[in-house]
Amino acid sequence: MDWNEMLTIMKKSMNYADKKIKNIPKFLFNLGTKSMLKQQKKHGIEGGLYMPKLGDIQYS
């Protein structure tokens, strides 16, 4: 099952079947997550998940 199929199933179960799925390129996802990590580090927040590596899972 790919990411879009899973999101379609989730949308149907949440009664959001009419909403579109918007896919962004992996490099934009990585830029956003690295920016988020920088902001978290600035505020002393340490997350348990390294978000740029999550892109490898979502985009495989």
KOLLUMNU-769711 format. One record per atom (N, C-alpha, C, O): atom name; chain; y, x, z; residue in three letters. Coordinates in nm, 2 decimals, padded with zeros to 4 digits. Atoms other than C-alpha are relative to their C-alpha. Layout:
residues N
+----+----+--------+--------+--------+-----+
| at | ch |      v |      u |      w |  aa |
+----+----+--------+--------+--------+-----+
| CA |  A |      Y |      X |      Z | ALA |
...
+----+----+--------+--------+--------+-----+
This chain:
residues 60
+----+----+--------+--------+--------+-----+
| at | ch |      v |      u |      w |  aa |
+----+----+--------+--------+--------+-----+
|  N |  A | -00.12 |  00.08 |  00.00 | MET |
| CA |  A |  00.00 |  00.00 |  00.00 | MET |
|  C |  A |  00.12 |  00.09 |  00.00 | MET |
|  O |  A |  00.14 |  00.18 |  00.08 | MET |
|  N |  A | -00.13 | -00.08 |  00.00 | ASP |
| CA |  A |  00.34 |  00.14 | -00.09 | ASP |
|  C |  A |  00.10 | -00.07 |  00.08 | ASP |
|  O |  A |  00.09 | -00.18 |  00.13 | ASP |
|  N |  A | -00.10 |  00.04 | -00.09 | TRP |
| CA |  A |  00.66 |  00.10 |  00.09 | TRP |
|  C |  A |  00.06 | -00.14 | -00.04 | TRP |
|  O |  A |  00.08 | -00.22 |  00.05 | TRP |
|  N |  A | -00.06 |  00.13 |  00.04 | ASN |
| CA |  A |  00.80 | -00.19 | -00.12 | ASN |
|  C |  A | -00.10 | -00.11 |  00.03 | ASN |
|  O |  A | -00.05 | -00.22 |  00.06 | ASN |
|  N |  A |  00.09 |  00.11 | -00.03 | GLU |
| CA |  A |  00.48 | -00.39 | -00.08 | GLU |
|  C |  A |  00.00 | -00.03 |  00.15 | GLU |
|  O |  A |  00.00 | -00.15 |  00.18 | GLU |
|  N |  A |  00.00 |  00.03 | -00.15 | MET |
| CA |  A |  00.49 | -00.35 |  00.30 | MET |
|  C |  A |  00.13 | -00.07 |  00.03 | MET |
|  O |  A |  00.12 | -00.17 |  00.12 | MET |
|  N |  A | -00.13 |  00.07 | -00.03 | LEU |
| CA |  A |  00.86 | -00.45 |  00.31 | LEU |
|  C |  A |  00.00 | -00.15 | -00.05 | LEU |
|  O |  A |  00.05 | -00.23 |  00.02 | LEU |
|  N |  A |  00.01 |  00.14 |  00.06 | THR |
| CA |  A |  00.78 | -00.76 |  00.09 | THR |
|  C |  A | -00.07 | -00.08 |  00.10 | THR |
|  O |  A | -00.03 | -00.20 |  00.13 | THR |
|  N |  A |  00.08 |  00.08 | -00.10 | ILE |
| CA |  A |  00.52 | -00.87 |  00.34 | ILE |
|  C |  A |  00.08 | -00.03 |  00.13 | ILE |
|  O |  A |  00.08 | -00.14 |  00.18 | ILE |
|  N |  A | -00.08 |  00.02 | -00.12 | MET |
| CA |  A |  00.75 | -00.81 |  00.63 | MET |
|  C |  A |  00.11 | -00.10 | -00.02 | MET |
|  O |  A |  00.14 | -00.18 |  00.07 | MET |
|  N |  A | -00.10 |  00.09 |  00.03 | LYS |
| CA |  A |  01.03 | -01.00 |  00.47 | LYS |
|  C |  A | -00.05 | -00.14 |  00.00 | LYS |
|  O |  A |  00.02 | -00.23 |  00.05 | LYS |
|  N |  A |  00.06 |  00.13 |  00.00 | LYS |
| CA |  A |  00.81 | -01.30 |  00.41 | LYS |
|  C |  A | -00.03 | -00.05 |  00.14 | LYS |
|  O |  A |  00.00 | -00.17 |  00.17 | LYS |
|  N |  A |  00.03 |  00.05 | -00.14 | SER |
| CA |  A |  00.70 | -01.31 |  00.77 | SER |
|  C |  A |  00.12 | -00.02 |  00.08 | SER |
|  O |  A |  00.12 | -00.10 |  00.18 | SER |
|  N |  A | -00.12 |  00.02 | -00.08 | MET |
| CA |  A |  01.06 | -01.29 |  00.89 | MET |
|  C |  A |  00.09 | -00.10 | -00.07 | MET |
|  O |  A |  00.21 | -00.12 | -00.03 | MET |
|  N |  A | -00.08 |  00.10 |  00.08 | ASN |
| CA |  A |  01.18 | -01.56 |  00.64 | ASN |
|  C |  A |  00.12 |  00.06 | -00.07 | ASN |
|  O |  A |  00.22 | -00.01 | -00.08 | ASN |
|  N |  A | -00.10 | -00.06 |  00.08 | TYR |
| CA |  A |  01.39 | -01.32 |  00.44 | TYR |
|  C |  A | -00.05 |  00.03 | -00.14 | TYR |
|  O |  A | -00.01 |  00.13 | -00.20 | TYR |
|  N |  A |  00.06 | -00.03 |  00.13 | ALA |
| CA |  A |  01.19 | -01.34 |  00.12 | ALA |
|  C |  A |  00.10 |  00.00 | -00.12 | ALA |
|  O |  A |  00.08 |  00.06 | -00.22 | ALA |
|  N |  A | -00.10 |  00.00 |  00.10 | ASP |
| CA |  A |  01.51 | -01.40 | -00.08 | ASP |
|  C |  A |  00.09 |  00.12 | -00.01 | ASP |
|  O |  A |  00.17 |  00.14 | -00.10 | ASP |
|  N |  A | -00.08 | -00.12 |  00.00 | LYS |
| CA |  A |  01.67 | -01.07 |  00.01 | LYS |
|  C |  A | -00.06 |  00.11 | -00.09 | LYS |
|  O |  A | -00.19 |  00.12 | -00.09 | LYS |
|  N |  A |  00.05 | -00.11 |  00.08 | LYS |
| CA |  A |  01.64 | -00.78 | -00.23 | LYS |
|  C |  A | -00.03 |  00.13 |  00.08 | LYS |
|  O |  A |  00.03 |  00.15 |  00.18 | LYS |
|  N |  A |  00.03 | -00.14 | -00.06 | ILE |
| CA |  A |  01.49 | -00.44 | -00.14 | ILE |
|  C |  A |  00.08 |  00.10 | -00.09 | ILE |
|  O |  A |  00.06 |  00.10 | -00.21 | ILE |
|  N |  A | -00.08 | -00.10 |  00.07 | LYS |
| CA |  A |  01.72 | -00.16 | -00.23 | LYS |
|  C |  A | -00.06 |  00.14 |  00.04 | LYS |
|  O |  A | -00.07 |  00.17 |  00.15 | LYS |
|  N |  A |  00.05 | -00.13 | -00.02 | ASN |
| CA |  A |  01.57 |  00.18 | -00.27 | ASN |
|  C |  A |  00.10 |  00.11 | -00.03 | ASN |
|  O |  A |  00.18 |  00.10 | -00.13 | ASN |
|  N |  A | -00.09 | -00.11 |  00.02 | ILE |
| CA |  A |  01.77 |  00.50 | -00.24 | ILE |
|  C |  A | -00.08 |  00.13 | -00.03 | ILE |
|  O |  A | -00.20 |  00.14 |  00.02 | ILE |
|  N |  A |  00.08 | -00.13 |  00.03 | PRO |
| CA |  A |  01.67 |  00.85 | -00.37 | PRO |
|  C |  A | -00.02 |  00.07 |  00.13 | PRO |
|  O |  A |  00.05 |  00.06 |  00.23 | PRO |
|  N |  A |  00.04 | -00.08 | -00.12 | LYS |
| CA |  A |  01.50 |  01.08 | -00.12 | LYS |
|  C |  A |  00.11 |  00.09 |  00.05 | LYS |
|  O |  A |  00.13 |  00.11 |  00.17 | LYS |
|  N |  A | -00.11 | -00.10 | -00.05 | PHE |
| CA |  A |  01.79 |  01.33 | -00.12 | PHE |
|  C |  A |  00.11 | -00.07 |  00.07 | PHE |
|  O |  A |  00.17 | -00.01 |  00.16 | PHE |
|  N |  A | -00.10 |  00.08 | -00.08 | LEU |
| CA |  A |  02.03 |  01.06 | -00.01 | LEU |
|  C |  A | -00.05 | -00.04 |  00.14 | LEU |
|  O |  A |  00.03 | -00.03 |  00.23 | LEU |
|  N |  A |  00.06 |  00.03 | -00.13 | PHE |
| CA |  A |  01.80 |  00.96 |  00.27 | PHE |
|  C |  A |  00.01 |  00.12 |  00.09 | PHE |
|  O |  A |  00.04 |  00.11 |  00.20 | PHE |
|  N |  A |  00.00 | -00.12 | -00.08 | ASN |
| CA |  A |  01.77 |  01.32 |  00.38 | ASN |
|  C |  A |  00.14 |  00.04 |  00.04 | ASN |
|  O |  A |  00.17 |  00.08 |  00.16 | ASN |
|  N |  A | -00.14 | -00.02 | -00.04 | LEU |
| CA |  A |  02.15 |  01.36 |  00.37 | LEU |
|  C |  A |  00.04 | -00.09 |  00.12 | LEU |
|  O |  A |  00.11 | -00.04 |  00.21 | LEU |
|  N |  A | -00.04 |  00.10 | -00.11 | GLY |
| CA |  A |  02.20 |  01.05 |  00.59 | GLY |
|  C |  A | -00.07 |  00.04 |  00.13 | GLY |
|  O |  A |  00.00 |  00.03 |  00.23 | GLY |
|  N |  A |  00.07 | -00.03 | -00.13 | THR |
| CA |  A |  01.93 |  01.15 |  00.84 | THR |
|  C |  A |  00.05 |  00.13 |  00.06 | THR |
|  O |  A |  00.06 |  00.15 |  00.18 | THR |
|  N |  A | -00.06 | -00.13 | -00.05 | LYS |
| CA |  A |  02.07 |  01.51 |  00.87 | LYS |
|  C |  A |  00.13 | -00.03 |  00.06 | LYS |
|  O |  A |  00.17 |  00.04 |  00.17 | LYS |
|  N |  A | -00.13 |  00.04 | -00.05 | SER |
| CA |  A |  02.41 |  01.36 |  00.93 | SER |
|  C |  A | -00.02 | -00.07 |  00.14 | SER |
|  O |  A |  00.06 | -00.04 |  00.23 | SER |
|  N |  A |  00.03 |  00.07 | -00.12 | MET |
| CA |  A |  02.27 |  01.13 |  01.19 | MET |
|  C |  A | -00.05 |  00.10 |  00.11 | MET |
|  O |  A | -00.01 |  00.08 |  00.23 | MET |
|  N |  A |  00.05 | -00.09 | -00.10 | LEU |
| CA |  A |  02.09 |  01.42 |  01.37 | LEU |
|  C |  A |  00.12 |  00.09 |  00.05 | LEU |
|  O |  A |  00.12 |  00.12 |  00.17 | LEU |
|  N |  A | -00.12 | -00.08 | -00.04 | LYS |
| CA |  A |  02.42 |  01.62 |  01.37 | LYS |
|  C |  A |  00.08 | -00.08 |  00.10 | LYS |
|  O |  A |  00.13 | -00.02 |  00.20 | LYS |
|  N |  A | -00.08 |  00.08 | -00.09 | GLN |
| CA |  A |  02.60 |  01.33 |  01.54 | GLN |
|  C |  A | -00.07 | -00.02 |  00.13 | GLN |
|  O |  A | -00.01 | -00.02 |  00.24 | GLN |
|  N |  A |  00.07 |  00.01 | -00.12 | GLN |
| CA |  A |  02.32 |  01.28 |  01.79 | GLN |
|  C |  A |  00.00 |  00.13 |  00.09 | GLN |
|  O |  A |  00.02 |  00.12 |  00.21 | GLN |
|  N |  A | -00.01 | -00.13 | -00.07 | LYS |
| CA |  A |  02.32 |  01.65 |  01.88 | LYS |
|  C |  A |  00.14 |  00.02 |  00.06 | LYS |
|  O |  A |  00.15 |  00.07 |  00.17 | LYS |
|  N |  A | -00.14 | -00.01 | -00.05 | LYS |
| CA |  A |  02.70 |  01.63 |  01.92 | LYS |
|  C |  A |  00.02 | -00.08 |  00.13 | LYS |
|  O |  A |  00.09 | -00.04 |  00.22 | LYS |
|  N |  A | -00.01 |  00.09 | -00.12 | HIS |
| CA |  A |  02.66 |  01.35 |  02.18 | HIS |
|  C |  A | -00.11 |  00.03 |  00.10 | HIS |
|  O |  A | -00.12 | -00.05 |  00.20 | HIS |
|  N |  A |  00.10 | -00.04 | -00.10 | GLY |
| CA |  A |  02.37 |  01.52 |  02.36 | GLY |
|  C |  A | -00.12 | -00.09 |  00.00 | GLY |
|  O |  A | -00.19 | -00.10 |  00.10 | GLY |
|  N |  A |  00.12 |  00.09 |  00.01 | ILE |
| CA |  A |  02.10 |  01.28 |  02.23 | ILE |
|  C |  A | -00.11 |  00.08 | -00.07 | ILE |
|  O |  A | -00.08 |  00.13 | -00.18 | ILE |
|  N |  A |  00.11 | -00.06 |  00.07 | GLU |
| CA |  A |  01.76 |  01.42 |  02.15 | GLU |
|  C |  A | -00.10 | -00.10 | -00.03 | GLU |
|  O |  A | -00.17 | -00.16 |  00.06 | GLU |
|  N |  A |  00.09 |  00.10 |  00.05 | GLY |
| CA |  A |  01.55 |  01.19 |  01.94 | GLY |
|  C |  A | -00.14 |  00.06 |  00.00 | GLY |
|  O |  A | -00.16 |  00.18 |  00.00 | GLY |
|  N |  A |  00.14 | -00.04 | -00.01 | GLY |
| CA |  A |  01.17 |  01.20 |  01.95 | GLY |
|  C |  A | -00.06 |  00.02 | -00.14 | GLY |
|  O |  A | -00.17 |  00.07 | -00.16 | GLY |
|  N |  A |  00.06 |  00.00 |  00.13 | LEU |
| CA |  A |  01.13 |  01.18 |  01.57 | LEU |
|  C |  A |  00.10 |  00.08 | -00.09 | LEU |
|  O |  A |  00.22 |  00.06 | -00.09 | LEU |
|  N |  A | -00.08 | -00.07 |  00.10 | TYR |
| CA |  A |  01.26 |  01.43 |  01.31 | TYR |
|  C |  A |  00.02 | -00.07 | -00.13 | TYR |
|  O |  A | -00.07 | -00.07 | -00.21 | TYR |
|  N |  A | -00.01 |  00.09 |  00.11 | MET |
| CA |  A |  01.40 |  01.19 |  01.06 | MET |
|  C |  A | -00.01 |  00.05 | -00.14 | MET |
|  O |  A | -00.07 | -00.01 | -00.22 | MET |
|  N |  A |  00.02 | -00.05 |  00.14 | PRO |
| CA |  A |  01.42 |  01.41 |  00.75 | PRO |
|  C |  A | -00.15 |  00.02 | -00.04 | PRO |
|  O |  A | -00.18 |  00.00 | -00.16 | PRO |
|  N |  A |  00.15 | -00.01 |  00.04 | LYS |
| CA |  A |  01.04 |  01.46 |  00.77 | LYS |
|  C |  A | -00.05 | -00.14 | -00.02 | LYS |
|  O |  A | -00.16 | -00.16 | -00.09 | LYS |
|  N |  A |  00.04 |  00.13 |  00.03 | LEU |
| CA |  A |  01.01 |  01.08 |  00.78 | LEU |
|  C |  A |  00.01 | -00.04 | -00.15 | LEU |
|  O |  A | -00.07 | -00.12 | -00.20 | LEU |
|  N |  A | -00.01 |  00.02 |  00.15 | GLY |
| CA |  A |  01.13 |  01.08 |  00.42 | GLY |
|  C |  A | -00.12 |  00.04 | -00.07 | GLY |
|  O |  A | -00.15 | -00.02 | -00.17 | GLY |
|  N |  A |  00.13 | -00.04 |  00.07 | ASP |
| CA |  A |  00.82 |  01.27 |  00.32 | ASP |
|  C |  A | -00.10 | -00.10 |  00.01 | ASP |
|  O |  A | -00.18 | -00.12 | -00.09 | ASP |
|  N |  A |  00.10 |  00.10 | -00.01 | ILE |
| CA |  A |  00.61 |  00.99 |  00.45 | ILE |
|  C |  A |  00.04 | -00.13 | -00.08 | ILE |
|  O |  A | -00.04 | -00.18 | -00.15 | ILE |
|  N |  A | -00.04 |  00.12 |  00.07 | GLN |
| CA |  A |  00.82 |  00.71 |  00.31 | GLN |
|  C |  A |  00.01 |  00.01 | -00.15 | GLN |
|  O |  A | -00.01 | -00.08 | -00.23 | GLN |
|  N |  A | -00.01 | -00.02 |  00.14 | TYR |
| CA |  A |  00.86 |  00.86 | -00.03 | TYR |
|  C |  A | -00.12 |  00.06 | -00.07 | TYR |
|  O |  A | -00.12 |  00.11 | -00.18 | TYR |
|  N |  A |  00.12 | -00.05 |  00.06 | SER |
| CA |  A |  00.50 |  00.97 | -00.09 | SER |
|  C |  A | -00.08 | -00.11 | -00.06 | SER |
|  O |  A | -00.19 | -00.08 | -00.12 | SER |
+----+----+--------+--------+--------+-----+
